[in-house]
Amino acid sequence: MKRFLAAAFLCLGLFSFAHAETDAALTKQVNAFVDEWHEDAANARMAYFDKMAKDGVYIGTDRTELWQRDDFKAWAKKYFERKSAWSFKATRRNVYASADKLLIWFDELLDTPNMGPCMASGVIRKTAKGFEIVHYQLSMAVPNEVAGQVTKLIAEHEKAGKPAGK
């Protein structure tokens, strides 16, 4: 019985190690994919949109910015005609996956030159052709200590009759 238990614990230990290796490998793949997606935007490469699922959704920082992939591509066209569309550099990313590793989600802290620190989360689907972004949501990381000031600025903006996104 002791040998059986020892063998069982050994097998479980090896299984856990193999599982951790798989998770580390998947995390590495996801990090490379998302980093390349951000690099595509930083270098105004239209491949950026190819990494999004056809039914993919992008939510930007403005409340009017809720797009399906093709609408987002049309909106962003003017930015991708420049040398760089926008630049997001992840300084931290957490990656999670379903048990079958076909659905992956992540959150990331971003350094952006134009908006300062931002946070984002995304959902990735693994297909036979590779990864595709199904959902991405970007938000500006507003420190709690200045949130009241930001809220006041937004209220003043709206009171002045300026539509969101303009």
C-alpha positions as CSV (number, residue, x, y, z in Angstrom):
1,M,0.0,0.0,0.0
2,K,2.9,2.4,0.8
3,R,4.4,1.7,-2.6
4,F,1.0,2.4,-4.3
5,L,0.6,5.7,-2.4
6,A,4.2,6.7,-3.2
7,A,3.7,5.9,-6.9
8,A,0.4,7.8,-6.9
9,F,2.0,10.9,-5.4
10,L,4.9,10.7,-7.8
11,C,2.6,10.5,-10.8
12,L,0.5,13.4,-9.4
13,G,3.7,15.4,-8.9
14,L,4.9,14.7,-12.4
15,F,1.5,15.5,-13.8
16,S,1.5,18.8,-12.0
17,F,4.9,19.7,-13.3
18,A,3.9,18.8,-16.9
19,H,0.7,20.9,-16.4
20,A,2.8,23.9,-15.2
21,E,5.1,23.6,-18.1
22,T,2.1,23.6,-20.5
23,D,0.7,26.7,-18.8
24,A,4.1,28.4,-19.0
25,A,4.4,27.5,-22.7
26,L,0.9,28.8,-23.4
27,T,1.5,32.0,-21.5
28,K,4.7,32.5,-23.6
29,Q,2.8,32.0,-26.8
30,V,0.0,34.4,-25.8
31,N,2.5,37.0,-24.6
32,A,4.3,36.8,-28.0
33,F,1.0,37.1,-29.9
34,V,-0.4,40.1,-28.0
35,D,3.0,41.8,-28.0
36,E,3.2,41.4,-31.8
37,W,-0.4,42.7,-32.1
38,H,0.7,45.8,-30.2
39,E,3.8,46.1,-32.4
40,D,1.6,45.9,-35.5
41,A,-0.2,49.1,-34.3
42,A,3.0,50.8,-33.3
43,N,4.3,50.2,-36.8
44,A,1.0,50.8,-38.6
45,R,0.8,47.3,-40.0
46,M,-2.6,46.3,-41.2
47,A,-1.8,42.8,-39.9
48,Y,-3.1,44.2,-36.6
49,F,-6.7,43.6,-37.8
50,D,-5.9,40.1,-39.1
51,K,-5.2,39.1,-35.5
52,M,-8.7,40.0,-34.5
53,A,-11.6,37.5,-35.0
54,K,-14.1,38.5,-37.7
55,D,-16.7,38.7,-34.9
56,G,-14.1,40.4,-32.7
57,V,-15.0,43.5,-30.5
58,Y,-12.8,46.4,-29.6
59,I,-13.8,48.8,-26.8
60,G,-11.7,52.0,-26.5
61,T,-11.4,54.6,-23.8
62,D,-14.2,56.8,-25.1
63,R,-17.8,55.7,-24.4
64,T,-18.6,55.8,-28.1
65,E,-15.8,53.4,-28.9
66,L,-17.5,50.0,-29.2
67,W,-16.7,48.4,-32.5
68,Q,-16.9,45.2,-34.4
69,R,-13.6,44.4,-36.1
70,D,-14.4,45.8,-39.5
71,D,-16.0,49.0,-38.2
72,F,-12.9,49.4,-36.0
73,K,-10.7,48.9,-39.0
74,A,-12.6,51.6,-41.0
75,W,-12.4,54.0,-38.0
76,A,-8.7,53.4,-37.5
77,K,-7.7,53.6,-41.2
78,K,-6.5,57.2,-40.9
79,Y,-4.2,56.2,-38.0
80,F,-2.7,53.3,-40.0
81,E,-1.9,55.6,-42.9
82,R,0.8,57.2,-40.6
83,K,4.1,55.7,-39.6
84,S,2.6,54.6,-36.3
85,A,-1.0,54.2,-35.3
86,W,-0.6,54.0,-31.5
87,S,1.9,52.5,-29.1
88,F,1.0,50.2,-26.2
89,K,3.8,48.5,-24.3
90,A,2.7,45.9,-21.7
91,T,4.6,46.3,-18.4
92,R,2.6,43.5,-16.8
93,R,0.3,40.8,-18.2
94,N,-1.7,38.0,-16.5
95,V,-2.8,35.1,-18.7
96,Y,-5.6,32.6,-17.9
97,A,-7.0,29.7,-19.9
98,S,-10.0,27.3,-20.0
99,A,-9.2,23.7,-19.1
100,D,-9.0,22.8,-22.9
101,K,-6.9,25.9,-23.5
102,L,-9.1,27.0,-26.4
103,L,-10.3,30.1,-24.7
104,I,-7.7,32.4,-23.1
105,W,-8.2,35.7,-21.3
106,F,-5.7,38.2,-20.1
107,D,-5.4,41.6,-18.3
108,E,-2.5,43.9,-18.9
109,L,-1.0,47.1,-17.6
110,L,0.2,49.3,-20.5
111,D,2.6,52.2,-20.9
112,T,1.3,54.5,-23.6
113,P,3.0,57.7,-24.7
114,N,-0.2,59.6,-25.4
115,M,-2.6,58.4,-22.6
116,G,-0.2,57.5,-19.9
117,P,-0.8,54.3,-18.0
118,C,-3.7,52.3,-19.2
119,M,-5.2,48.9,-18.4
120,A,-6.7,46.5,-20.8
121,S,-8.3,43.0,-20.8
122,G,-8.8,40.7,-23.7
123,V,-10.2,37.3,-24.7
124,I,-8.4,35.1,-27.3
125,R,-9.8,32.1,-29.1
126,K,-7.4,29.4,-30.2
127,T,-8.3,28.0,-33.6
128,A,-6.7,25.6,-36.0
129,K,-5.0,28.6,-37.7
130,G,-3.7,30.0,-34.3
131,F,-4.9,32.7,-32.0
132,E,-7.4,35.4,-32.7
133,I,-8.6,38.3,-30.4
134,V,-12.3,38.0,-29.8
135,H,-12.7,40.9,-27.3
136,Y,-10.4,43.7,-26.2
137,Q,-11.2,46.5,-23.8
138,L,-8.9,49.4,-23.1
139,S,-9.2,51.9,-20.2
140,M,-7.2,54.7,-18.9
141,A,-5.8,54.0,-15.4
142,V,-7.0,57.0,-13.4
143,P,-5.5,57.2,-9.9
144,N,-8.2,57.2,-7.2
145,E,-6.8,60.4,-5.8
146,V,-7.7,62.4,-9.0
147,A,-10.8,60.5,-10.1
148,G,-13.0,63.3,-8.7
149,Q,-11.2,65.8,-10.9
150,V,-11.5,63.6,-13.9
151,T,-15.3,63.1,-13.2
152,K,-15.7,66.8,-12.9
153,L,-13.9,67.5,-16.3
154,I,-16.2,64.9,-18.0
155,A,-19.3,66.5,-16.5
156,E,-18.2,70.0,-17.6
157,H,-17.4,68.6,-21.1
158,E,-20.9,67.1,-21.4
159,K,-22.6,70.1,-19.9
160,A,-21.0,72.3,-22.6
161,G,-22.9,70.2,-25.1
162,K,-19.8,68.5,-26.5
163,P,-20.7,65.0,-27.6
164,A,-18.5,62.1,-26.4
165,G,-15.8,61.1,-28.8
166,K,-15.4,64.6,-30.3
